[in-house]
């Protein structure tokens, strides 16, 4: 190996060492991008309704702290998870889309617009009613994933509810064995 180094001019690197360093650098870059984009894809934020909030679509109705205080979202979108909490009585004033929706306390009423619960790329979202009340008087509720009524209330007097757990790809659909529509407690009034 020493004679090989003598034939090199000052500042030159043996070819084998050059390719080894290049492979290490390529591997490091690949790992960096995998970690970066994994974090980016999991960067959804949880937003909680304020107690006095009435408009689901108004960004000022939401905050990052469990009491609804904290930073508001830039928009109500399917990039983030939303929790109807703090006994807020919200109405959907325009079409909206969210990644996950949990009704923990308070209520959400749909009158004429469409609410979509979905990720941007799949059918593996969840609408969970766990202490709050969902009222569908008209309009459309689309859940690309599954819907669970665990505690609280559910009332439908009109409108449409569409629950679709299958995107056509196993990795972006509701997991096999997951109940698509789960009523653990008796719903309120279903008519229409």
C-alpha positions in Angstrom: 0.0 0.0 0.0 2.9 2.3 0.7 4.3 2.0 -2.8 0.8 2.9 -4.2 0.8 6.1 -2.1 4.3 7.1 -3.5 3.0 7.2 -7.0 0.4 9.8 -6.1 1.1 13.4 -6.3 0.5 15.7 -3.3 -3.3 16.2 -2.8 -4.4 13.2 -4.8 -6.5 10.5 -3.2 -6.4 6.8 -4.2 -9.4 5.8 -6.4 -10.6 3.2 -3.9 -10.7 5.7 -1.1 -12.5 8.2 -3.3 -15.3 5.8 -4.2 -15.6 4.7 -0.6 -16.0 8.3 0.6 -18.5 9.0 -2.2 -20.6 5.9 -1.1 -20.5 7.0 2.5 -21.6 10.5 1.6 -24.4 9.2 -0.7 -25.7 6.9 2.1 -25.6 9.8 4.6 -27.6 12.0 2.2 -30.2 9.2 1.6 -30.6 8.7 5.4 -31.0 12.4 5.9 -33.7 12.7 3.3 -35.6 9.7 4.7 -35.6 11.2 8.2 -36.5 14.6 6.9 -39.5 13.5 4.8 -40.7 11.1 7.5 -40.8 14.0 10.0 -42.4 16.2 7.4 -45.2 13.7 6.6 -46.0 13.3 10.3 -46.1 17.0 11.0 -49.8 17.3 11.6 -50.8 19.5 14.6 -53.7 18.9 17.0 -56.1 21.9 17.3 -58.8 22.2 20.0 -61.9 24.4 19.9 -62.2 27.4 22.2 -65.2 27.3 24.6 -66.8 30.4 23.0 -66.2 29.2 19.4 -69.2 28.9 17.1 -67.8 28.7 13.5 -65.9 25.5 12.7 -64.3 27.1 9.6 -62.9 30.1 11.5 -59.2 29.6 12.3 -59.7 31.8 15.4 -62.0 29.0 16.8 -59.0 26.8 17.3 -55.8 26.7 19.3 -53.0 24.2 20.0 -53.6 23.9 23.8 -56.3 21.6 25.1 -58.3 24.7 26.4 -58.3 26.2 22.8 -55.6 28.8 23.6 -52.3 28.8 21.8 -51.6 29.2 18.1 -54.4 29.0 15.6 -54.0 27.1 12.3 -53.2 28.9 9.1 -56.3 27.2 7.7 -58.7 24.4 8.6 -57.3 21.6 6.4 -56.7 17.9 6.2 -53.1 18.5 7.2 -54.1 18.6 10.8 -56.2 16.9 13.5 -59.2 18.8 15.1 -60.9 18.3 18.5 -64.3 19.7 19.3 -63.8 20.4 23.0 -64.4 22.8 25.8 -68.2 22.5 25.3 -68.0 24.6 22.1 -71.2 24.6 19.9 -69.8 24.7 16.4 -71.5 24.9 13.0 -69.9 24.2 9.6 -70.2 27.5 7.7 -68.5 26.4 4.5 -67.0 23.2 3.0 -64.1 21.9 5.1 -61.6 19.0 5.2 -59.7 17.8 8.2 -57.3 14.9 8.7 -58.8 13.5 11.9 -61.9 14.7 13.9 -62.7 14.0 17.5 -65.8 15.3 19.2 -64.8 15.3 22.9 -67.3 17.7 24.3 -69.7 20.2 22.8 -71.2 19.8 19.4 -70.8 20.1 15.7 -73.8 20.8 13.4 -73.8 20.3 9.6 -76.5 22.2 7.8 -75.8 22.7 4.1 -72.1 22.2 3.5 -69.7 19.2 3.1 -67.3 18.1 5.8 -64.6 15.6 4.7 -62.5 13.7 7.2 -59.6 12.4 5.2 -55.8 12.4 4.7 -54.6 13.9 1.5 -53.5 10.5 0.2 -55.6 7.8 1.7 -58.7 6.4 3.4 -57.4 5.8 6.9 -58.8 8.8 8.9 -61.0 8.6 11.9 -64.1 10.5 13.0 -64.5 9.8 16.7 -67.4 10.9 18.8 -66.3 10.5 22.3 -68.3 12.8 24.6 -69.5 15.4 22.1 -72.5 15.4 19.8 -72.6 15.3 16.0 -75.7 16.7 14.3 -76.2 16.2 10.6 -79.3 18.2 9.6 -78.5 18.4 5.9 -75.3 18.7 3.9 -72.8 15.9 3.5 -70.4 14.2 5.9 -67.6 12.2 4.1 -65.3 10.0 6.2 -62.5 8.4 4.2 -61.7 6.0 6.9 -63.8 4.9 9.9 -66.4 6.5 12.2 -66.8 5.6 15.9 -69.5 6.7 18.4 -67.9 5.7 21.7 -69.7 8.2 24.0 -71.9 11.2 23.4 -74.5 11.7 20.8 -75.2 11.4 17.1 -78.3 12.9 15.4 -79.2 12.8 11.7 -82.4 14.4 10.4 -81.2 14.8 6.8 -78.2 15.0 4.6 -75.8 12.3 3.6 -73.1 10.4 5.4 -70.5 8.5 3.3 -68.0 6.3 5.1 -65.3 4.8 2.8 -62.5 2.8 4.4 -60.8 1.6 1.2 -58.5 3.6 -0.9 -57.6 0.6 -3.1 -54.2 0.3 -1.4 -53.7 -1.6 1.9 -51.2 0.9 3.3 -53.6 3.9 2.9 -56.8 2.1 3.8 -58.3 1.3 7.2 -56.4 -1.7 8.7 -58.0 -5.1 8.2 -60.1 -6.0 11.2 -61.0 -2.3 12.1 -64.7 -1.7 12.4 -65.8 0.8 9.7 -68.8 2.1 11.5 -68.8 1.5 15.3 -71.7 2.5 17.5 -70.7 1.6 21.1 -73.6 3.5 22.5 -77.0 4.1 21.1 -77.1 7.0 18.7 -79.6 9.8 19.2 -82.3 10.4 16.6 -81.7 9.0 13.1 -84.5 9.9 10.7 -85.1 11.2 7.2 
